[in-house]
């Protein structure tokens, strides 16, 4: 299965892991603006990266 992780570089932790099959790029962008907005407002660097699980 293939996932996309939302990772905070400053906190060094994964904020969320979303299945590519159900969450497209637009939906992950919406989640960043709603669920993970506090990290962005605090000036943290948030990355989206691919994660593949066997």
C-alpha positions, 0 to 999 in steps of 0.5 A, spaced: 500 500 500 502 506 498 501 512 503 502 520 503 505 522 510 505 529 513 511 530 517 513 536 521 521 537 520 521 541 527 517 536 531 520 530 528 514 527 528 509 524 523 502 528 523 498 523 519 499 518 514 493 518 508 492 512 503 493 514 496 487 510 494 482 514 498 486 521 499 488 525 493 493 531 493 487 536 493 484 532 499 491 532 503 491 539 502 485 541 505 487 537 511 493 541 511 489 547 512 484 544 517 487 539 521 495 541 521 494 548 521 497 550 528 504 547 525 504 551 519 501 558 523 507 556 528 512 557 523 514 549 522 516 546 516 511 541 514 513 536 508 508 531 504 512 525 503 511 518 500 511 512 504 510 505 501 508 499 506 509 492 504 
